Amino acid sequence: MTKRFTTKIVEDIVSEGVSDREISQLLDIAAYAVESIAPTLAKTAGFDMSDFSLAKQRGVSGYELLLTREKTKGHESWIAEFKSGDKSARILLAVSAQD
């Protein structure tokens, strides 16, 4: 049976040149992307945000997203790295699984 990752906790955000509005939008997209990728065996996944209709609707389609899964002491976390020109944001999300 596939585990569903239901709880996402933002542990850290580091950004450069990204507005608060964009951070808010990127957080939502990161959570959505992690929810989609976490049940798979993928350890990394890359996306051009123009492929996400949600990104277009929210005005952040110019970003590229790289997701990386990390496991530390039995806890799973994801790093979402967004880049667009000289703008960047790095978001660390911890997730907990529900069977």
Secondary structure, 3 states (H helix, E strand, C coil): CCCEEEEEEEEEEEEECCCHHHHHHHHHHHHHHHHHHCCCCCCEEEEEHHHCHHHHHHCCCCCEEEEEEEEECCEEEEEEEEEECCEEEEEEEEEEEEC
